[in-house]
């Protein structure tokens, strides 16, 4: 129940409820508005991109290892040297390999001699078997004698076949020995630069096996044709296509990014060290003479996946998520179908109405690093609150705010007025001094 009080001399009655309302209004008037930054929604072009980290690698990179076990006798090039395809980059000790080749040739000669002897024995056995068969046909020898002659002939045939196989084996051993001898001289298969040199002259290199890798003597890479092996998150890989442009930020060159083009997207899902899954994308990097690219550079690519022209945008920081059940009913009703009441959160921007904040639901589209597309809920030119971020994250309806641009303009106007006032005072002082001086010079006047 409200209590009435008669105010003497005023001629009116003020209830306790009305007094409370006036008190609260007075507090609001004394409340200092929060300073905010405001920007008008405008049209712009938006480039939507997918971020993908990775490492810079040459398209062509070969590891030079030995095909035979031997000691290194020469390494004609140092690390960092430029080589051409066909240049000898490693020489191995060939003494043992040469001896193996000579031994293989000697074995072939022995097997060929054996083969010739076996063929002579076969001719004798064949001739004897023919005569014995004729004598058997006339009844001059028994069946046993004929069978013995036939067995000797069959044995001679088998001996020739074995000798023939031994000759072929000896020839294959010569081919193998010649190949191993050729392996003692290793040439570069590509034009490039020696990026890694792992061995020294005199070291023994070994051939790799299934469980034990062989010795990697050196690596050669073509640094004129570099790729970024980018890791595209599996949630974004469907957006990435061949021939899409990319802006590549390389840690070694922070001042200016490189341009690139997507050449290939991997078809197999891979697992990174942190447990995340990705698909590998090869991005061809544009060559720049004054900024050489080295194998292993860390980089991040922004792959352009969509271009939007002349769309309504606001700064991405201005778009906030608010619980739908915390928004005023009038705000939800005014938004029409923009707010989906089946969801928990709605996207909003804050505008200023009569000096107070007002949540405005919006339907948002794609965004880039700085701006977000507004599909519905805002008109071009409508002013929204864009910062500071600490103020935005805690912002609610009906907060007293003031545009910092207006505050700055008022401060400048006030400073200009004070400056003008000081100028007028100085002018009055100067005029007074001039009058007094004139009086002093002409006292009779």
FITOR-136399 format. One record per residue: x, y, z of N, C-alpha, C in turn. Coordinates in steps of 0.02 Angstrom, whole numbers, padded with zeros to 5 digits, always signed. Example, Ala and Ser with C-alpha at 12.3 -4.5 7.8 and 13.67 -1.06 7.14 Angstrom:
<atoms>
+00660-00284+00390+00615-00225+00390+00660-00165+00390;+00642-00112+00354+00684-00053+00357+00645+00002+00394;
</atoms>
This chain:
<atoms>
+00042-00060+00000+00000+00000+00000+00044+00062+00000;+00032+00107-00047+00073+00168-00052+00056+00216+00003;+00106+00251+00031+00096+00300+00084+00100+00369+00053;+00048+00410+00065+00045+00478+00037+00077+00528+00085;+00111+00578+00058+00142+00631+00099+00123+00698+00070;+00103+00745+00114+00084+00812+00092+00146+00856+00096;+00166+00884+00040+00225+00926+00040+00203+00998+00050;+00225+01026+00105+00203+01093+00122+00225+01145+00072;+00178+01190+00055+00192+01245+00010+00192+01224-00062;+00191+01157-00077+00195+01135-00146+00126+01125-00175;+00080+01107-00135+00013+01098-00159+00002+01033-00196;+00044+00980-00184+00032+00917-00217+00051+00860-00172;+00026+00800-00187+00038+00740-00147+00082+00693-00187;+00135+00664-00157+00182+00617-00189+00178+00551-00152;+00162+00497-00188+00160+00431-00156+00231+00404-00148;+00238+00352-00104+00304+00321-00093+00329+00286-00156;+00281+00255-00194+00300+00220-00256+00328+00269-00307;+00294+00325-00316+00318+00376-00364+00385+00403-00343;+00396+00411-00279+00460+00435-00255+00516+00387-00272;+00502+00321-00266+00553+00271-00284+00570+00273-00357;+00519+00282-00398+00531+00285-00470+00574+00345-00488;+00558+00401-00457+00598+00462-00471+00670+00453-00447;+00678+00416-00392+00746+00404-00366+00787+00362-00414;+00754+00309-00441+00789+00266-00489+00805+00304-00554;+00757+00347-00574+00771+00387-00634+00831+00433-00622;+00835+00458-00562+00891+00501-00546+00957+00464-00548;+00956+00400-00524+01017+00361-00527+01038+00348-00600;+00988+00336-00643+01003+00323-00714+01035+00385-00746;+01009+00443-00726+01037+00505-00754+01109+00514-00733;+01125+00491-00670+01193+00498-00645+01239+00444-00673;+01210+00387-00698+01250+00331-00724+01290+00354-00784;+01355+00339-00784+01399+00359-00838+01394+00308-00895;+01380+00330-00956+01374+00283-01011+01441+00250-01027;+01438+00187-01050+01497+00150-01071+01517+00172-01140;+01581+00184-01149+01607+00204-01214+01614+00143-01259;+01587+00148-01319+01590+00093-01367+01611+00119-01435;+01632+00072-01478+01648+00089-01547+01589+00068-01591;+01571+00109-01638+01513+00097-01680+01534+00101-01754;+01505+00057-01794+01520+00057-01866+01456+00039-01904;+01447+00070-01961+01388+00057-02003+01398-00006-02043;+01345-00046-02048+01346-00105-02091+01352-00082-02164;+01398-00111-02201+01409-00091-02270+01421-00150-02315;+01428-00135-02378+01438-00188-02427+01513-00194-02444;+01533-00257-02455+01603-00270-02470+01609-00338-02504;+01668-00353-02530+01682-00419-02557+01714-00462-02503;+01692-00524-02498+01716-00570-02447+01751-00628-02481;+01809-00644-02456+01845-00703-02479+01845-00754-02422;+01813-00811-02434+01810-00863-02384+01869-00911-02394;+01903-00927-02340+01964-00968-02347+01965-01023-02295;+02007-01072-02309+02019-01129-02263+02093-01126-02243;+02105-01128-02179+02174-01124-02154+02203-01194-02149;+02266-01201-02173+02299-01266-02172+02374-01257-02160;+02400-01281-02103+02471-01277-02090+02509-01332-02128;+02574-01325-02132+02613-01376-02166+02687-01359-02169;+02723-01398-02209+02794-01389-02218+02810-01380-02292;+02859-01337-02306+02881-01326-02375+02930-01382-02394;+02917-01413-02451+02959-01467-02475+02969-01459-02550;+03028-01480-02576+03038-01479-02648+02996-01534-02682;+02974-01519-02743+02937-01570-02779+02981-01631-02794;+03044-01617-02811+03091-01672-02825+03144-01674-02770;+03147-01729-02736+03198-01739-02684+03216-01813-02683;+03280-01828-02690+03302-01897-02692+03354-01909-02638;+03351-01969-02609+03400-01991-02560+03448-02039-02595;+03511-02024-02591+03562-02065-02623+03589-02115-02573;+03579-02178-02587+03605-02231-02544+03642-02281-02587;+03680-02325-02555+03722-02373-02591+03682-02436-02608;+03695-02464-02666+03667-02528-02687+03714-02586-02673;+03775-02570-02653+03824-02621-02634+03860-02598-02571;+03883-02644-02533+03921-02627-02472+03994-02616-02491;+04019-02556-02478+04088-02539-02494+04106-02474-02459;+04170-02459-02459+04193-02397-02428+04191-02339-02478;+04176-02280-02451+04175-02220-02494+04247-02198-02506;+04264-02188-02570+04331-02163-02587+04330-02091-02612;+04271-02065-02631+04268-01996-02654+04198-01969-02648;+04194-01906-02625+04132-01867-02625+04148-01800-02659;+04138-01797-02724+04161-01738-02762+04128-01672-02743;+04068-01674-02713+04031-01612-02699+04018-01606-02624;+04018-01543-02601+04002-01528-02532+03928-01512-02524;+03906-01510-02462+03837-01491-02449+03825-01420-02473;+03769-01409-02509+03753-01344-02537+03776-01336-02608;+03813-01384-02635+03837-01380-02704+03781-01393-02753;+03784-01359-02809+03736-01369-02863+03762-01426-02908;+03718-01474-02923+03737-01530-02966+03687-01536-03023;+03710-01567-03076+03668-01580-03134+03656-01655-03140;+03602-01673-03174+03588-01743-03184+03646-01775-03222;+03671-01831-03194+03728-01865-03225+03794-01851-03190;+03798-01799-03149+03860-01785-03113+03873-01840-03062;+03937-01862-03058+03956-01912-03008+03958-01880-02939;+03919-01906-02893+03917-01877-02826+03949-01922-02774;+03957-01987-02788+03989-02034-02742+04029-02085-02781;+04089-02100-02757+04129-02156-02784+04145-02204-02727;+04132-02268-02740+04146-02320-02690+04207-02360-02711;+04238-02393-02662+04295-02436-02676+04273-02494-02721;+04304-02499-02780+04282-02548-02830+04329-02607-02835;+04381-02611-02792+04430-02665-02798+04398-02734-02788;+04359-02741-02734+04327-02805-02722+04274-02821-02774;+04240-02771-02799+04189-02782-02850+04220-02803-02916;+04278-02775-02932+04314-02795-02993+04336-02867-02988;+04361-02887-02929+04383-02956-02919+04324-03004-02927;+04266-02985-02902+04207-03027-02910+04189-03035-02984;+04195-02983-03022+04180-02987-03093+04229-03034-03129;+04293-03029-03113+04342-03073-03145+04330-03145-03126;+04311-03157-03063+04296-03226-03042+04236-03253-03078;+04186-03211-03089+04126-03233-03125+04143-03250-03197;+04186-03210-03228+04207-03225-03297+04244-03291-03301;+04288-03304-03251+04325-03367-03250+04278-03427-03242;+04227-03418-03199+04179-03473-03191+04141-03486-03256;+04125-03433-03291+04090-03443-03354+04134-03481-03404;+04198-03465-03407+04242-03501-03452+04246-03574-03434;+04249-03589-03369+04253-03659-03348+04188-03695-03365;+04132-03662-03355+04068-03694-03370+04059-03704-03445;+04084-03658-03485+04080-03666-03558+04123-03725-03581;+04182-03733-03549+04224-03791-03566+04190-03857-03547;+04160-03857-03488+04123-03917-03467+04065-03931-03515;+04033-03876-03537+03977-03885-03584+04001-03917-03649;+04058-03894-03674+04084-03922-03736+04102-03996-03727;+04131-04015-03669+04147-04085-03656+04084-04127-03652;+04032-04098-03620+03969-04135-03614+03937-04147-03682;+03943-04097-03726+03916-04105-03793+03954-04159-03832;+04020-04162-03822+04060-04214-03856+04040-04283-03831;+04032-04289-03764+04010-04353-03736+03942-04372-03762;+03898-04323-03771+03831-04337-03796+03834-04363-03868;+03879-04334-03907+03885-04357-03977+03909-04430-03980;+03958-04447-03936+03983-04516-03934+03928-04564-03911;+03890-04543-03859+03837-04586-03833+03782-04596-03884;+03767-04544-03922+03715-04548-03973+03736-04595-04029;+03800-04589-04049+03825-04633-04103+03825-04706-04081;+03847-04718-04019+03849-04787-03993+03778-04815-03987;+03732-04773-03963+03663-04796-03956+03632-04814-04024;+03651-04776-04076+03624-04791-04142+03650-04857-04170;+03717-04869-04159+03743-04933-04184+03713-04992-04146;+03706-04985-04080+03679-05040-04040+03607-05054-04060;+03571-05003-04077+03501-05015-04097+03498-05053-04163;+03544-05037-04210+03546-05074-04273+03565-05148-04262;+03614-05159-04218+03635-05227-04204+03579-05265-04168;+03543-05229-04126+03487-05262-04091+03432-05281-04140;+03422-05238-04189+03369-05253-04238+03386-05316-04279;+03451-05329-04290+03471-05389-04328+03481-05449-04284;+03474-05439-04218+03480-05494-04171+03550-05510-04151;+03597-05465-04164+03667-05478-04149+03684-05463-04076;+03644-05420-04041+03657-05405-03970+03593-05415-03931;+03602-05422-03866+03545-05436-03823+03509-05370-03805;+03452-05377-03773+03414-05318-03750+03452-05281-03696;+03489-05317-03655+03526-05284-03600+03579-05237-03626;+03614-05258-03678+03666-05215-03707+03635-05152-03737;+03577-05159-03770+03543-05100-03797+03521-05052-03743;+03494-05080-03689+03471-05036-03634+03529-04998-03603;+03587-05031-03596+03646-04998-03568+03667-04939-03613;+03665-04950-03679+03683-04896-03725+03633-04838-03720;+03570-04854-03713+03518-04802-03707+03527-04762-03643;+03544-04796-03589+03554-04761-03524+03612-04713-03529;+03668-04736-03562+03725-04691-03569+03706-04629-03610;+03665-04640-03660+03643-04583-03701+03601-04534-03659;+03554-04560-03619+03511-04516-03578+03553-04478-03526;+03602-04511-03498+03646-04476-03450+03684-04420-03484;+03707-04433-03546+03744-04381-03582+03699-04321-03597;+03634-04334-03614+03587-04279-03625+03578-04238-03562;+03569-04272-03505+03561-04236-03442+03622-04195-03424;+03681-04223-03438+03743-04186-03423+03748-04123-03465;+03728-04127-03528+03729-04068-03570+03680-04015-03544;+03620-04039-03524+03571-03991-03498+03597-03956-03435;+03629-03996-03390+03657-03966-03330+03713-03917-03347;+03755-03935-03396+03810-03891-03416+03783-03826-03446;+03728-03834-03485+03697-03774-03514+03672-03727-03460;+03638-03755-03408+03613-03714-03353+03671-03681-03315;+03725-03718-03305+03783-03689-03270+03813-03631-03309;+03814-03636-03375+03839-03581-03416+03795-03519-03408;+03728-03530-03408+03682-03474-03400+03690-03442-03332;+03700-03484-03281+03711-03457-03213+03775-03415-03212;+03827-03439-03243+03890-03402-03245+03882-03336-03281;+03844-03336-03335+03832-03274-03371+03791-03224-03328;+03742-03250-03291+03702-03206-03246+03746-03178-03191;+03793-03218-03166+03838-03193-03114+03883-03137-03141;+03901-03143-03204+03941-03090-03235+03900-03025-03240;+03837-03032-03261+03794-02974-03266+03785-02941-03198;+03775-02982-03146+03767-02956-03078+03831-02921-03055;+03888-02952-03069+03952-02922-03048+03965-02857-03085;+03947-02854-03150+03955-02792-03188+03908-02738-03161;+03847-02757-03142+03801-02709-03114+03827-02682-03048;+03852-02727-03004+03878-02705-02940+03938-02659-02949;+03979-02675-02999+04037-02632-03013+04013-02562-03036;+03959-02561-03076+03931-02497-03098+03904-02458-03038;+03877-02493-02988+03850-02460-02928+03904-02425-02887;+03966-02440-02901+04021-02408-02865+04027-02334-02883;+03998-02316-02939+03997-02245-02961+03924-02223-02960;+03907-02175-02916+03838-02152-02908+03831-02082-02936;+03784-02074-02983+03773-02009-03015+03707-01979-02993;+03701-01914-02997+03639-01880-02978+03586-01893-03031;+03526-01912-03010+03472-01924-03058+03435-01860-03078;+03446-01804-03042+03410-01743-03056+03457-01683-03052;+03435-01627-03080+03468-01563-03067+03445-01539-02998;+03492-01515-02958+03472-01490-02892+03531-01468-02850;+03518-01466-02785+03569-01445-02736+03576-01500-02684;+03636-01513-02664+03647-01562-02610+03626-01529-02545;+03570-01550-02518+03543-01520-02457+03568-01553-02394;+03588-01617-02399+03612-01654-02340+03669-01699-02361;+03722-01699-02322+03778-01744-02333+03792-01780-02268;+03778-01846-02268+03780-01885-02205+03843-01926-02196;+03887-01929-02246+03944-01975-02243+04009-01938-02256;+04063-01972-02242+04130-01947-02254+04169-01999-02294;+04221-01976-02327+04265-02022-02364+04296-02071-02314;+04295-02135-02332+04322-02187-02289+04270-02227-02251;+04209-02200-02247+04156-02235-02212+04131-02294-02253;+04110-02346-02217+04081-02405-02249+04006-02396-02254;+03979-02402-02314+03907-02397-02323+03880-02467-02333;+03820-02478-02308+03790-02545-02310+03724-02542-02348;+03704-02599-02375+03642-02604-02412+03586-02617-02363;+03529-02584-02375+03472-02593-02331+03438-02660-02340;+03407-02684-02287+03368-02745-02289+03296-02729-02269;+03256-02781-02262+03186-02771-02245+03178-02737-02178;+03218-02755-02130+03212-02728-02062+03263-02675-02045;+03315-02670-02085+03368-02621-02071+03378-02577-02132;+03365-02512-02126+03374-02467-02183+03447-02460-02201;+03459-02448-02264+03528-02439-02287+03554-02370-02271;+03617-02360-02285+03650-02296-02271+03627-02243-02322;+03600-02187-02297+03584-02130-02339+03645-02085-02342;+03678-02084-02399+03741-02047-02404+03728-01972-02410;+03680-01953-02452+03665-01882-02461+03595-01874-02490;+03570-01813-02489+03505-01796-02518+03514-01740-02569;+03478-01745-02624+03480-01694-02676+03409-01670-02687;+03399-01605-02689+03332-01576-02698+03335-01521-02750;+03280-01516-02787+03272-01461-02836+03234-01405-02801;+03270-01356-02775+03239-01301-02737+03208-01248-02780;+03209-01258-02846+03177-01209-02890+03103-01223-02899;+03080-01281-02876+03010-01300-02882+02986-01326-02815;+02954-01281-02776+02937-01297-02707+02862-01303-02697;+02843-01347-02651+02773-01359-02634+02764-01349-02560;+02704-01328-02541+02684-01330-02471+02641-01393-02462;+02664-01438-02420+02626-01498-02405+02581-01481-02346;+02521-01457-02363+02475-01429-02313+02429-01483-02284;+02414-01475-02220+02369-01521-02186+02299-01490-02181;+02253-01515-02221+02185-01489-02222+02142-01532-02176;+02110-01499-02128+02066-01535-02081+02011-01571-02119;+01994-01631-02095+01945-01671-02132+01877-01638-02135;+01862-01592-02090+01799-01556-02092+01796-01504-02148;+01855-01486-02175+01858-01435-02227+01880-01461-02294;+01900-01525-02298+01931-01550-02359+01883-01548-02418;+01818-01555-02406+01770-01554-02462+01767-01487-02496;+01788-01433-02462+01786-01366-02491+01847-01351-02535;+01900-01389-02525+01963-01376-02560+01964-01413-02627;+01979-01375-02680+01981-01403-02748+02047-01386-02781;+02063-01424-02833+02123-01409-02872+02114-01342-02908;+02170-01307-02916+02174-01242-02950+02147-01184-02907;+02129-01197-02845+02110-01141-02801+02173-01103-02780;+02165-01037-02774+02222-00996-02754+02231-00999-02679;+02293-00988-02658+02309-00989-02587+02360-00934-02571;+02352-00905-02512+02401-00858-02485+02439-00894-02431;+02505-00899-02439+02547-00940-02395+02591-00895-02352;+02583-00903-02287+02623-00864-02239+02678-00909-02212;+02740-00892-02230+02798-00932-02211+02833-00898-02152;+02847-00937-02100+02875-00908-02039+02941-00871-02051;+02980-00895-02099+03045-00864-02112+03038-00797-02147;+02980-00784-02178+02968-00720-02213+02900-00693-02189;+02900-00663-02132+02837-00641-02102+02809-00578-02135;+02852-00539-02167+02830-00473-02192+02782-00478-02250;+02792-00527-02294+02751-00530-02354+02737-00603-02372;+02674-00621-02385+02657-00691-02399+02676-00710-02471;+02676-00775-02483+02687-00803-02549+02619-00821-02580;+02617-00822-02645+02558-00844-02681+02566-00917-02702;+02511-00954-02702+02514-01024-02720+02450-01047-02753;+02452-01107-02782+02394-01138-02814+02390-01211-02793;+02331-01233-02774+02321-01303-02755+02329-01347-02816;+02374-01395-02813+02385-01441-02869+02355-01510-02859;+02352-01532-02796+02327-01600-02783+02300-01604-02713;+02247-01643-02704+02220-01657-02638+02225-01732-02627;+02256-01752-02572+02265-01822-02557+02198-01858-02547;+02197-01922-02563+02137-01963-02558+02136-02005-02495;+02191-02006-02459+02196-02048-02399+02199-02005-02336;+02158-02021-02287+02159-01985-02224+02221-02006-02185;+02255-01955-02157+02316-01968-02119+02307-01943-02047;+02352-01964-02005+02349-01946-01934+02411-01907-01915;+02400-01848-01886+02455-01804-01866+02480-01823-01796;+02535-01792-01776+02567-01809-01713+02521-01797-01653;+02478-01746-01658+02434-01729-01602+02370-01771-01601;+02365-01819-01646+02306-01862-01647+02252-01840-01695;+02257-01780-01723+02206-01756-01769+02214-01789-01837;+02159-01790-01875+02160-01819-01942+02159-01764-01994;+02191-01777-02050+02195-01727-02102+02204-01760-02170;+02195-01719-02222+02210-01739-02291+02264-01693-02317;+02311-01720-02353+02368-01681-02376+02352-01647-02443;+02365-01582-02446+02356-01544-02507+02423-01517-02529;+02439-01526-02593+02501-01499-02621+02486-01431-02652;+02522-01380-02628+02512-01311-02652+02577-01288-02684;+02573-01275-02749+02630-01250-02786+02644-01178-02767;+02706-01163-02745+02724-01096-02723+02757-01057-02780;+02738-00994-02783+02767-00950-02834+02840-00935-02816;+02884-00942-02864+02956-00932-02852+02971-00857-02851;+03012-00837-02802+03035-00768-02796+03110-00768-02785;+03146-00735-02829+03219-00739-02829+03249-00710-02765;+03219-00657-02737+03247-00625-02678+03228-00659-02613;+03185-00710-02617+03165-00745-02556+03168-00820-02569;+03228-00850-02563+03235-00922-02577+03198-00964-02525;+03169-01018-02548+03133-01064-02505+03176-01125-02491;+03179-01144-02428+03219-01202-02408+03173-01259-02385;+03197-01318-02393+03159-01377-02374+03148-01377-02298;+03086-01388-02278+03070-01392-02207+03042-01329-02176;+03036-01274-02214+03007-01212-02187+02936-01226-02162;+02920-01199-02104+02851-01203-02078+02809-01147-02109;+02747-01163-02125+02704-01113-02158+02631-01130-02145;+02589-01080-02158+02516-01089-02154+02485-01060-02217;+02441-01099-02247+02408-01077-02309+02336-01057-02293;+02315-01002-02323+02245-00982-02323+02219-00996-02394;+02183-01051-02401+02159-01073-02467+02092-01041-02480;+02088-01003-02534+02026-00969-02553+01977-01020-02581;+01921-01029-02546+01871-01079-02568+01807-01047-02593;+01798-00981-02582+01736-00948-02605+01747-00873-02609;+01720-00842-02662+01720-00769-02670+01648-00745-02669;+01633-00696-02625+01567-00665-02621+01574-00592-02639;+01533-00568-02686+01540-00500-02711+01482-00457-02687;+01499-00396-02664+01449-00345-02646+01397-00372-02598;+01420-00398-02540+01374-00425-02490+01375-00380-02429;+01320-00382-02390+01315-00341-02329+01357-00374-02275;+01402-00335-02244+01448-00363-02195+01452-00317-02134;+01472-00348-02079+01491-00311-02018+01555-00343-01992;+01592-00308-01950+01652-00340-01920+01632-00403-01882;+01671-00456-01891+01655-00521-01860+01649-00516-01785;+01688-00471-01755+01686-00463-01683+01619-00440-01658;+01581-00405-01701+01516-00378-01680+01462-00431-01675;+01472-00489-01706+01421-00542-01706+01432-00586-01644;+01381-00590-01603+01386-00626-01539+01332-00680-01535;+01344-00730-01494+01294-00781-01479+01262-00765-01411;+01195-00764-01410+01158-00751-01348+01105-00805-01340;+01094-00825-01277+01042-00874-01263+00974-00845-01282;+00935-00884-01318+00870-00860-01341+00824-00845-01283;+00828-00885-01229+00782-00874-01173+00801-00812-01133;+00858-00780-01147+00878-00719-01113+00861-00656-01154;+00840-00666-01216+00821-00609-01258+00750-00587-01243;+00736-00521-01245+00667-00498-01234+00620-00527-01286;+00559-00541-01264+00509-00571-01310+00495-00524-01369;+00494-00459-01355+00482-00411-01408+00536-00414-01462;+00597-00426-01441+00653-00431-01488+00645-00493-01532;+00626-00549-01502+00616-00611-01540+00558-00603-01589;+00504-00573-01566+00446-00564-01609+00462-00519-01668;+00500-00465-01655+00517-00418-01708+00564-00448-01760;+00602-00500-01739+00650-00531-01785+00617-00577-01835;+00553-00592-01825+00519-00636-01872+00547-00706-01869;+00563-00735-01926+00587-00804-01928+00662-00811-01921;+00697-00756-01907+00770-00760-01901+00790-00802-01840;+00754-00795-01785+00770-00831-01724+00734-00899-01726;+00773-00952-01723+00746-01020-01720+00739-01039-01647;+00677-01036-01622+00665-01048-01550+00679-01120-01530;+00690-01165-01578+00707-01233-01560+00780-01240-01539;+00819-01188-01554+00889-01190-01535+00901-01153-01469;+00961-01161-01443+00978-01130-01379+01005-01059-01389;+01043-01049-01442+01076-00984-01452+01053-00953-01517;+01058-00887-01520+01045-00849-01581+01102-00800-01592;+01116-00785-01656+01167-00735-01672+01136-00666-01670;+01170-00620-01635+01143-00552-01629+01199-00502-01639;+01180-00441-01658+01225-00383-01654+01189-00332-01610;+01227-00286-01580+01197-00235-01537+01197-00168-01574;+01138-00138-01575+01130-00071-01602+01116-00024-01544;+01113+00042-01558+01099+00092-01506+01032+00124-01522;+00987+00119-01473+00921+00150-01479+00911+00196-01418;+00904+00261-01430+00896+00311-01377+00952+00306-01325;+01013+00296-01349+01070+00294-01304+01080+00229-01267;+01039+00179-01282+01044+00114-01247+01055+00058-01298;+01085+00004-01272+01098-00053-01316+01034-00091-01331;+01032-00119-01391+00974-00158-01412+00999-00217-01453;+00983-00279-01430+01004-00339-01465+00962-00347-01528;+00996-00357-01584+00961-00366-01649+00980-00434-01677;+00935-00482-01679+00951-00548-01708+00966-00541-01783;+01016-00580-01805+01036-00579-01876+01046-00650-01901;+01036-00657-01966+01052-00720-02000+01118-00710-02035;+01169-00749-02014+01237-00738-02040+01254-00788-02093;+01301-00768-02136+01327-00811-02189+01401-00824-02177;+01439-00836-02231+01511-00849-02224+01548-00789-02195;+01608-00801-02172+01650-00748-02145+01722-00760-02164;+01762-00706-02165+01833-00713-02174+01865-00695-02107;+01928-00676-02108+01963-00663-02045+01937-00600-02010;+01904-00554-02047+01886-00490-02018+01811-00476-02019;+01775-00499-02071+01705-00480-02080+01660-00540-02088;+01596-00531-02069+01546-00583-02075+01488-00558-02118;+01464-00602-02161+01408-00584-02205+01343-00586-02166;+01302-00534-02174+01236-00531-02144+01184-00545-02198;+01147-00600-02190+01097-00618-02240+01030-00585-02226;+01014-00574-02162+00950-00543-02144+00955-00516-02074;+00913-00465-02059+00910-00437-01992+00938-00367-01987;+00980-00346-02035+01010-00279-02036+01000-00247-02104;+00998-00181-02103+00996-00143-02166+01064-00109-02177;+01079-00097-02239+01141-00062-02255+01140+00007-02223;+01195+00025-02191+01201+00089-02157+01181+00088-02084;+01148+00034-02062+01128+00029-01993+01190+00021-01950;+01193+00059-01895+01253+00062-01854+01250+00009-01799;+01305-00028-01792+01310-00081-01742+01371-00069-01698;+01368-00096-01638+01424-00089-01591+01477-00142-01609;+01539-00120-01617+01592-00165-01639+01647-00175-01587;+01645-00141-01531+01697-00149-01481+01690-00099-01425;+01735-00103-01376+01790-00150-01367+01764-00222-01353;+01807-00271-01366+01786-00340-01360+01766-00357-01289;+01803-00332-01239+01786-00347-01169+01717-00321-01151;+01698-00265-01181+01631-00238-01169+01578-00280-01205;+01594-00301-01266+01546-00340-01306+01527-00406-01273;+01576-00442-01247+01561-00509-01222+01514-00508-01162;+01511-00451-01126+01466-00446-01069+01406-00401-01083;+01396-00381-01144+01344-00333-01161+01274-00364-01157;+01227-00324-01130+01158-00344-01127+01114-00286-01150;+01049-00298-01154+01002-00245-01175+01000-00189-01123;+00983-00129-01148+00968-00070-01107+01028-00044-01068;+01089-00058-01090+01148-00028-01060+01158+00042-01090;+01174+00091-01047+01188+00158-01071+01256+00158-01104;+01259+00180-01167+01322+00180-01204+01327+00245-01244;+01388+00259-01265+01399+00318-01306+01456+00303-01354;+01447+00325-01416+01496+00313-01468+01559+00354-01453;+01617+00318-01454+01679+00354-01439+01694+00407-01490;+01669+00400-01551+01679+00452-01601+01642+00516-01582;+01581+00508-01554+01544+00566-01531+01579+00599-01472;+01605+00557-01426+01640+00584-01368+01702+00624-01391;+01738+00596-01439+01797+00630-01464+01778+00695-01499;+01723+00694-01538+01701+00754-01572+01680+00808-01521;+01644+00787-01468+01625+00835-01416+01686+00864-01381;+01735+00821-01368+01796+00845-01335+01833+00895-01379;+01835+00880-01444+01868+00926-01490+01830+00992-01494;+01763+00988-01495+01723+01050-01497+01733+01091-01433;+01736+01056-01377+01745+01091-01313+01814+01124-01311;+01865+01087-01335+01932+01115-01336+01936+01175-01383;+01901+01171-01439+01900+01227-01486+01866+01288-01455;+01811+01275-01418+01775+01331-01386+01819+01364-01333;+01854+01322-01295+01899+01351-01244+01955+01390-01277;+01981+01364-01331+02034+01400-01366+02009+01467-01392;+01947+01467-01418+01918+01529-01443+01907+01579-01387;+01885+01552-01329+01874+01596-01271+01939+01627-01247;+01993+01586-01246+02058+01613-01226+02082+01666-01276;+02069+01655-01340+02089+01704-01390+02052+01769-01380;+01986+01765-01364+01947+01825-01353+01972+01863-01292;+01987+01825-01238+02013+01857-01177+02079+01891-01191;+02123+01856-01228+02188+01887-01244+02178+01950-01286;+02128+01948-01332+02116+02005-01375+02090+02064-01333;+02044+02048-01285+02019+02101-01241+02075+02131-01200;+02120+02088-01176+02177+02113-01136+02221+02158-01178;+02234+02135-01240+02276+02176-01284+02243+02243-01300;+02176+02242-01311+02140+02304-01327+02142+02351-01267;+02134+02323-01207+02135+02365-01146+02204+02396-01136;+02255+02356-01149+02324+02382-01141+02338+02436-01192;+02313+02427-01253+02324+02478-01305+02289+02543-01286;+02227+02538-01260+02190+02598-01240+02226+02635-01185;+02251+02598-01134+02286+02629-01078+02350+02664-01102;+02384+02631-01149+02446+02661-01175+02431+02726-01212;+02376+02726-01249+02357+02786-01286+02340+02842-01238;+02306+02824-01184+02288+02875-01133+02349+02905-01100;+02398+02862-01086+02459+02886-01054+02498+02934-01100;+02495+02921-01165+02533+02964-01211+02497+03032-01221;+02428+03032-01215+02389+03094-01225+02344+03105-01164;+02374+03128-01109+02333+03136-01049+02278+03189-01057;+02289+03240-01099+02240+03293-01105+02178+03270-01142;+02187+03219-01184+02128+03194-01222+02081+03156-01178;
</atoms>
